Amino acid sequence: MTKSDRFDFANIAKFLKIALSCIIFQLPQRVIYSNLTNYLKKMRNFHLKFSVDNKMFETDQQFLLGEDIKRLAHVPSEFDLYLVIPGFQDELIENGTRVNMARPGIERFVSRKHKQTITIIVNGQPKPYEEDKVSYEQIVKIAFPNPVPGAERGYTVSYSDGPHQNVEGVMTRHSVVFVKHNMKFDVTPTHKS
């Protein structure tokens, strides 16, 4: 049975179709019971696959809490669990977060040591950083922690060696990018016009 065959509207419709056809055609009660029982047994006999740190696991539960996933995958308590969402930032799954394991595809999770400090390179200088994203304003403050008072300045912020979501580019005011270890930022002051 595939993931798309699980508890969804199509399966509810199939179940109702069996029940209604048995009632409409006035089949004997034992035939109705047999048809519905077989269908329900088939529906109960499914396993949802998921991976944690590239190791495959199975569950028969549609919903699992973050702590259940960590327990099944033997993830140490000092590690965080993230749901991998291709093209977007990985989603932190707290212990009490309920995850629908029956979404299309195999759910992929990764574990990471809680609040890992990475190094970003700002104007050639290594700087420790603890977040998954950084804003234009944060990078400017890291590059120039003590701006000249009263000076109306703008900044050009370019970056390279970034994660797959944003490998390279230019930041503008209020923009935010994902970061990774040894990502490079060049911040250059410009005159505001």
C-alpha atoms as a printed R data frame, in Angstrom:
    type eleno elety resid chain resno       x       y      z
1   ATOM     1    CA   MET     A     1   0.000   0.000  0.000
2   ATOM     2    CA   THR     A     2   1.452   3.367 -0.967
3   ATOM     3    CA   LYS     A     3   1.379   6.514  1.089
4   ATOM     4    CA   SER     A     4  -1.320   7.974 -1.154
5   ATOM     5    CA   ASP     A     5  -3.568   4.988 -0.321
6   ATOM     6    CA   ARG     A     6  -3.713   5.906  3.370
7   ATOM     7    CA   PHE     A     7  -6.310   7.749  5.392
8   ATOM     8    CA   ASP     A     8  -7.405  10.537  3.073
9   ATOM     9    CA   PHE     A     9 -10.586  11.611  1.349
10  ATOM    10    CA   ALA     A    10 -10.158   9.084 -1.453
11  ATOM    11    CA   ASN     A    11 -10.041   6.231  1.047
12  ATOM    12    CA   ILE     A    12 -13.010   7.562  2.966
13  ATOM    13    CA   ALA     A    13 -14.891   7.727 -0.337
14  ATOM    14    CA   LYS     A    14 -13.953   4.093 -1.130
15  ATOM    15    CA   PHE     A    15 -15.111   3.004  2.309
16  ATOM    16    CA   LEU     A    16 -18.446   4.798  1.895
17  ATOM    17    CA   LYS     A    17 -18.858   3.402 -1.633
18  ATOM    18    CA   ILE     A    18 -18.488  -0.163 -0.298
19  ATOM    19    CA   ALA     A    19 -20.932   0.536  2.534
20  ATOM    20    CA   LEU     A    20 -23.497   2.219  0.272
21  ATOM    21    CA   SER     A    21 -23.279  -0.429 -2.448
22  ATOM    22    CA   CYS     A    22 -23.922  -3.109  0.170
23  ATOM    23    CA   ILE     A    23 -26.947  -1.205  1.504
24  ATOM    24    CA   ILE     A    24 -28.364  -0.245 -1.914
25  ATOM    25    CA   PHE     A    25 -28.137  -3.766 -3.279
26  ATOM    26    CA   GLN     A    26 -29.463  -5.141  0.027
27  ATOM    27    CA   LEU     A    27 -26.692  -7.655  0.395
28  ATOM    28    CA   PRO     A    28 -26.827 -10.019  3.328
29  ATOM    29    CA   GLN     A    29 -25.380  -8.612  6.545
30  ATOM    30    CA   ARG     A    30 -22.488 -11.112  6.535
31  ATOM    31    CA   VAL     A    31 -21.370  -9.882  3.055
32  ATOM    32    CA   ILE     A    32 -21.525  -6.236  4.183
33  ATOM    33    CA   TYR     A    33 -19.543  -7.049  7.327
34  ATOM    34    CA   SER     A    34 -16.987  -9.083  5.363
35  ATOM    35    CA   ASN     A    35 -16.395  -6.334  2.750
36  ATOM    36    CA   LEU     A    36 -16.020  -3.576  5.335
37  ATOM    37    CA   THR     A    37 -13.851  -5.682  7.644
38  ATOM    38    CA   ASN     A    38 -11.464  -6.615  4.829
39  ATOM    39    CA   TYR     A    39 -11.160  -2.976  3.778
40  ATOM    40    CA   LEU     A    40 -10.453  -1.820  7.334
41  ATOM    41    CA   LYS     A    41  -7.826  -4.556  7.823
42  ATOM    42    CA   LYS     A    42  -6.103  -3.452  4.625
43  ATOM    43    CA   MET     A    43  -6.124   0.164  5.842
44  ATOM    44    CA   ARG     A    44  -4.629  -0.787  9.225
45  ATOM    45    CA   ASN     A    45  -1.795  -2.745  7.633
46  ATOM    46    CA   PHE     A    46   0.335   0.180  6.452
47  ATOM    47    CA   HIS     A    47   3.746   1.453  7.483
48  ATOM    48    CA   LEU     A    48   4.979   4.993  7.027
49  ATOM    49    CA   LYS     A    49   8.647   5.376  6.229
50  ATOM    50    CA   PHE     A    50  10.847   8.217  7.403
51  ATOM    51    CA   SER     A    51  14.572   8.858  7.740
52  ATOM    52    CA   VAL     A    52  16.657  10.462 10.462
53  ATOM    53    CA   ASP     A    53  20.250  11.281  9.592
54  ATOM    54    CA   ASN     A    54  19.919   9.136  6.437
55  ATOM    55    CA   LYS     A    55  18.810   6.004  8.368
56  ATOM    56    CA   MET     A    56  15.402   4.570  7.457
57  ATOM    57    CA   PHE     A    57  12.655   3.905 10.026
58  ATOM    58    CA   GLU     A    58   8.983   2.847  9.898
59  ATOM    59    CA   THR     A    59   5.911   3.580 11.970
60  ATOM    60    CA   ASP     A    60   2.259   2.622 11.802
61  ATOM    61    CA   GLN     A    61   1.236   5.940 13.371
62  ATOM    62    CA   GLN     A    62   0.079   8.804 11.161
63  ATOM    63    CA   PHE     A    63   1.113  11.406 13.754
64  ATOM    64    CA   LEU     A    64   4.263  11.346 15.883
65  ATOM    65    CA   LEU     A    65   5.623  13.849 18.387
66  ATOM    66    CA   GLY     A    66   9.168  15.115 17.980
67  ATOM    67    CA   GLU     A    67  10.190  13.208 21.126
68  ATOM    68    CA   ASP     A    68   8.747   9.971 19.629
69  ATOM    69    CA   ILE     A    69  10.780  10.401 16.437
70  ATOM    70    CA   LYS     A    70  13.935  11.068 18.487
71  ATOM    71    CA   ARG     A    71  13.250   7.988 20.643
72  ATOM    72    CA   LEU     A    72  12.641   5.712 17.620
73  ATOM    73    CA   ALA     A    73  15.819   6.981 15.921
74  ATOM    74    CA   HIS     A    74  17.920   6.969 19.116
75  ATOM    75    CA   VAL     A    75  18.704  10.700 18.814
76  ATOM    76    CA   PRO     A    76  20.470  11.951 21.978
77  ATOM    77    CA   SER     A    77  18.495  14.414 24.104
78  ATOM    78    CA   GLU     A    78  21.090  17.182 23.642
79  ATOM    79    CA   PHE     A    79  20.395  17.184 19.887
80  ATOM    80    CA   ASP     A    80  17.666  19.111 18.059
81  ATOM    81    CA   LEU     A    81  15.539  17.476 15.377
82  ATOM    82    CA   TYR     A    82  14.841  19.229 12.059
83  ATOM    83    CA   LEU     A    83  12.408  18.351  9.277
84  ATOM    84    CA   VAL     A    84  14.192  18.774  5.931
85  ATOM    85    CA   ILE     A    85  12.105  20.884  3.543
86  ATOM    86    CA   PRO     A    86  13.825  21.058  0.128
87  ATOM    87    CA   GLY     A    87  14.228  24.635 -1.093
88  ATOM    88    CA   PHE     A    88  13.409  26.113  2.324
89  ATOM    89    CA   GLN     A    89  14.967  26.356  5.755
90  ATOM    90    CA   ASP     A    90  14.818  23.124  7.762
91  ATOM    91    CA   GLU     A    91  12.010  23.245 10.342
92  ATOM    92    CA   LEU     A    92  12.935  22.750 14.003
93  ATOM    93    CA   ILE     A    93  10.764  19.994 15.487
94  ATOM    94    CA   GLU     A    94  10.376  20.517 19.235
95  ATOM    95    CA   ASN     A    95   9.728  17.497 21.472
96  ATOM    96    CA   GLY     A    96   6.019  18.366 21.720
97  ATOM    97    CA   THR     A    97   5.551  19.176 18.021
98  ATOM    98    CA   ARG     A    98   3.111  16.829 16.261
99  ATOM    99    CA   VAL     A    99   4.296  15.731 12.800
100 ATOM   100    CA   ASN     A   100   2.011  14.271 10.118
101 ATOM   101    CA   MET     A   101   3.999  11.308  8.831
102 ATOM   102    CA   ALA     A   102   1.513  10.583  5.989
103 ATOM   103    CA   ARG     A   103   2.324  13.607  3.850
104 ATOM   104    CA   PRO     A   104   3.428  12.757  0.288
105 ATOM   105    CA   GLY     A   105   6.956  11.404  0.104
106 ATOM   106    CA   ILE     A   106   9.229  10.084  2.817
107 ATOM   107    CA   GLU     A   107   9.722  12.518  5.695
108 ATOM   108    CA   ARG     A   108  13.419  13.341  6.121
109 ATOM   109    CA   PHE     A   109  14.818  14.525  9.431
110 ATOM   110    CA   VAL     A   110  18.293  15.513 10.561
111 ATOM   111    CA   SER     A   111  19.604  15.894 14.077
112 ATOM   112    CA   ARG     A   112  22.006  18.636 15.089
113 ATOM   113    CA   LYS     A   113  23.716  19.424 18.324
114 ATOM   114    CA   HIS     A   114  21.727  22.157 20.063
115 ATOM   115    CA   LYS     A   115  22.790  25.723 19.091
116 ATOM   116    CA   GLN     A   116  25.972  24.990 17.212
117 ATOM   117    CA   THR     A   117  28.217  27.974 16.720
118 ATOM   118    CA   ILE     A   118  29.451  28.389 13.168
119 ATOM   119    CA   THR     A   119  32.006  30.783 11.767
120 ATOM   120    CA   ILE     A   120  31.112  33.358  9.139
121 ATOM   121    CA   ILE     A   121  33.753  35.440  7.378
122 ATOM   122    CA   VAL     A   122  32.927  39.172  7.423
123 ATOM   123    CA   ASN     A   123  35.341  41.440  5.531
124 ATOM   124    CA   GLY     A   124  37.985  38.702  5.768
125 ATOM   125    CA   GLN     A   125  37.615  38.289  9.552
126 ATOM   126    CA   PRO     A   126  36.188  35.087 11.117
127 ATOM   127    CA   LYS     A   127  33.211  35.817 13.369
128 ATOM   128    CA   PRO     A   128  31.281  33.316 15.547
129 ATOM   129    CA   TYR     A   129  27.567  33.091 14.737
130 ATOM   130    CA   GLU     A   130  24.772  30.941 16.230
131 ATOM   131    CA   GLU     A   131  21.677  31.483 14.068
132 ATOM   132    CA   ASP     A   132  20.434  29.807 10.874
133 ATOM   133    CA   LYS     A   133  19.818  33.166  9.149
134 ATOM   134    CA   VAL     A   134  21.340  36.622  9.219
135 ATOM   135    CA   SER     A   135  19.829  39.978  8.258
136 ATOM   136    CA   TYR     A   136  21.418  42.853  6.358
137 ATOM   137    CA   GLU     A   137  21.328  44.938  9.531
138 ATOM   138    CA   GLN     A   138  23.057  42.213 11.602
139 ATOM   139    CA   ILE     A   139  25.871  41.820  9.064
140 ATOM   140    CA   VAL     A   140  26.433  45.596  8.927
141 ATOM   141    CA   LYS     A   141  26.610  45.697 12.740
142 ATOM   142    CA   ILE     A   142  29.087  42.783 12.794
143 ATOM   143    CA   ALA     A   143  31.248  44.500 10.138
144 ATOM   144    CA   PHE     A   144  31.013  47.973 11.695
145 ATOM   145    CA   PRO     A   145  30.120  47.650 15.384
146 ATOM   146    CA   ASN     A   146  30.929  51.327 16.105
147 ATOM   147    CA   PRO     A   147  29.546  53.453 13.240
148 ATOM   148    CA   VAL     A   148  30.569  57.104 12.991
149 ATOM   149    CA   PRO     A   149  27.910  59.152 14.853
150 ATOM   150    CA   GLY     A   150  25.771  61.347 12.620
151 ATOM   151    CA   ALA     A   151  27.177  59.872  9.422
152 ATOM   152    CA   GLU     A   152  24.450  58.982  6.945
153 ATOM   153    CA   ARG     A   153  25.916  55.883  5.353
154 ATOM   154    CA   GLY     A   154  24.614  53.071  3.278
155 ATOM   155    CA   TYR     A   155  26.327  49.747  2.844
156 ATOM   156    CA   THR     A   156  26.799  47.309  0.019
157 ATOM   157    CA   VAL     A   157  26.627  43.745  1.355
158 ATOM   158    CA   SER     A   158  27.585  40.872 -0.927
159 ATOM   159    CA   TYR     A   159  27.963  37.237  0.055
160 ATOM   160    CA   SER     A   160  29.333  33.993 -1.366
161 ATOM   161    CA   ASP     A   161  29.829  30.347 -0.381
162 ATOM   162    CA   GLY     A   162  26.313  30.241  1.097
163 ATOM   163    CA   PRO     A   163  23.990  27.251  1.506
164 ATOM   164    CA   HIS     A   164  21.889  25.916 -1.387
165 ATOM   165    CA   GLN     A   165  19.030  28.354 -0.615
166 ATOM   166    CA   ASN     A   166  21.250  31.352 -1.365
167 ATOM   167    CA   VAL     A   167  24.723  30.473 -2.660
168 ATOM   168    CA   GLU     A   168  25.746  34.028 -3.566
169 ATOM   169    CA   GLY     A   169  24.215  37.437 -4.060
170 ATOM   170    CA   VAL     A   170  23.750  40.962 -2.743
171 ATOM   171    CA   MET     A   171  21.721  41.883  0.343
172 ATOM   172    CA   THR     A   172  19.518  44.952  0.637
173 ATOM   173    CA   ARG     A   173  18.005  46.638  3.693
174 ATOM   174    CA   HIS     A   174  15.697  44.312  5.654
175 ATOM   175    CA   SER     A   175  16.738  41.249  3.632
176 ATOM   176    CA   VAL     A   176  17.623  37.968  5.312
177 ATOM   177    CA   VAL     A   177  19.729  35.037  4.053
178 ATOM   178    CA   PHE     A   178  20.466  31.545  5.334
179 ATOM   179    CA   VAL     A   179  24.015  31.034  6.599
180 ATOM   180    CA   LYS     A   180  26.453  28.161  6.803
181 ATOM   181    CA   HIS     A   181  29.927  27.581  8.202
182 ATOM   182    CA   ASN     A   182  32.619  29.723  6.476
183 ATOM   183    CA   MET     A   183  30.110  31.729  4.425
184 ATOM   184    CA   LYS     A   184  31.748  34.965  3.238
185 ATOM   185    CA   PHE     A   185  30.301  38.493  3.535
186 ATOM   186    CA   ASP     A   186  31.833  41.661  2.117
187 ATOM   187    CA   VAL     A   187  30.428  44.877  3.622
188 ATOM   188    CA   THR     A   188  31.462  48.155  2.021
189 ATOM   189    CA   PRO     A   189  30.314  51.581  3.241
190 ATOM   190    CA   THR     A   190  28.808  53.839  0.580
191 ATOM   191    CA   HIS     A   191  27.609  57.433  0.712
192 ATOM   192    CA   LYS     A   192  23.871  57.726  0.992
193 ATOM   193    CA   SER     A   193  22.354  59.767 -1.806
